Amino acid sequence: MPDQVFKLTATSKILIRAVMQAIQTPGKLLDLGCGTGIVGISLANAGKATFPVYFSDVSEDAITYARNVAFMSCKECVAKAGSLFEPWHGEKFDTIVDDVSGVSEPVAKLSPWFQGVACDTDRDGTRLICQVLKETPDHLNPGGRLFFPVLSLSDEKKILSCAKDHFKQVRILAEQIWFLPPELHNHLELLQQLSKEGLIRLEWRFGKWCWYTQIWEASND
Ligand SMILES: C[S@@+](CC[C@H](N)C(=O)[O-])C[C@H]1O[C@@H](n2cnc3c(N)ncnc32)[C@H](O)[C@@H]1O
């Protein structure tokens, strides 16, 4: 796998599990910010999507990788490179799983997760996810739903306020606490500064600095 392709993390697994539990009837599914394609492939293989399954990512390398894996695993897939909804003009889906980079940019640069991976998110981590929240209603079929992670290494309040601006129903599906990895702990001063500015949220729990992932669902029914 090329270095520039985002590697599966524990957040990917929580996202997959939460969406799997939330989907009762399979529909046309878009994995937005797909990286390796693990989210869409797992959901399709669990019978939670119809075929073809749709994938996109800003990274050409990610799309080449996802297309090959998805083709071997799901057979029918449409995978396109491009930023956010740019590859999907006029296209609508029943399920959109957004996992586009959503971590404060200075934090992402220091983190073990985003080395060589695009994370053009601003200091508060919200630029891409807020744009996705704004554009998603135009890409959902009636009754369609958006699933997205919100990380406390971004401005969660701003993201949820954007979600409520564009969707009638917004509900949390899952939450997970994590210890800060050593790569970020080594830069605690910067993280505490961002936390003081209200741009990220850290909590002292179990004798360690911790952060959170939440999985949210949004719809306009
Ligand atoms: C957190 S990773 C998620 C990857 C995958 N879902 C997973 O769990 O392994 C974020 C992905 O968003 C992609 N990305 C960053 N900026 C983007 C943009 N403007 N449009 C589409 N994808 C973008 C990155 O290339 C990366 O693959």
PDBQT file of the ligand as one rigid body, heavy atoms in Angstrom, charges set to zero:
ROOT
HETATM    1  C1  LIG A 301      -9.511   9.633   8.214  1.00  0.00    +0.000 C 
HETATM    2  S1  LIG A 301      -9.065   9.108   6.590  1.00  0.00    +0.000 S 
HETATM    3  C2  LIG A 301     -10.338   7.909   6.342  1.00  0.00    +0.000 C 
HETATM    4  C3  LIG A 301     -10.012   6.804   5.394  1.00  0.00    +0.000 C 
HETATM    5  C4  LIG A 301     -10.871   5.551   5.499  1.00  0.00    +0.000 C 
HETATM    6  N1  LIG A 301     -12.276   5.843   5.615  1.00  0.00    +0.000 N 
HETATM    7  C5  LIG A 301     -10.423   4.695   6.665  1.00  0.00    +0.000 C 
HETATM    8  O1  LIG A 301     -11.151   4.578   7.649  1.00  0.00    +0.000 OA
HETATM    9  O2  LIG A 301      -9.331   4.131   6.590  1.00  0.00    +0.000 OA
HETATM   10  C6  LIG A 301      -9.517  10.536   5.678  1.00  0.00    +0.000 C 
HETATM   11  C7  LIG A 301      -9.481  10.408   4.161  1.00  0.00    +0.000 C 
HETATM   12  O3  LIG A 301      -9.998  11.646   3.612  1.00  0.00    +0.000 OA
HETATM   13  C8  LIG A 301      -9.273  11.928   2.444  1.00  0.00    +0.000 C 
HETATM   14  N2  LIG A 301      -9.428  13.357   2.110  1.00  0.00    +0.000 N 
HETATM   15  C9  LIG A 301      -8.759  14.425   2.600  1.00  0.00    +0.000 A 
HETATM   16  N3  LIG A 301      -9.193  15.564   2.029  1.00  0.00    +0.000 NA
HETATM   17  C10 LIG A 301     -10.188  15.211   1.163  1.00  0.00    +0.000 A 
HETATM   18  C11 LIG A 301     -11.031  15.930   0.273  1.00  0.00    +0.000 A 
HETATM   19  N4  LIG A 301     -10.944  17.265   0.159  1.00  0.00    +0.000 N 
HETATM   20  N5  LIG A 301     -11.937  15.249  -0.466  1.00  0.00    +0.000 NA
HETATM   21  C12 LIG A 301     -12.031  13.888  -0.377  1.00  0.00    +0.000 A 
HETATM   22  N6  LIG A 301     -11.240  13.143   0.450  1.00  0.00    +0.000 NA
HETATM   23  C13 LIG A 301     -10.343  13.787   1.211  1.00  0.00    +0.000 A 
HETATM   24  C14 LIG A 301      -7.846  11.514   2.753  1.00  0.00    +0.000 C 
HETATM   25  O4  LIG A 301      -7.103  11.304   1.565  1.00  0.00    +0.000 OA
HETATM   26  C15 LIG A 301      -8.095  10.228   3.578  1.00  0.00    +0.000 C 
HETATM   27  O5  LIG A 301      -8.079   9.097   2.758  1.00  0.00    +0.000 OA
ENDROOT
TORSDOF 0
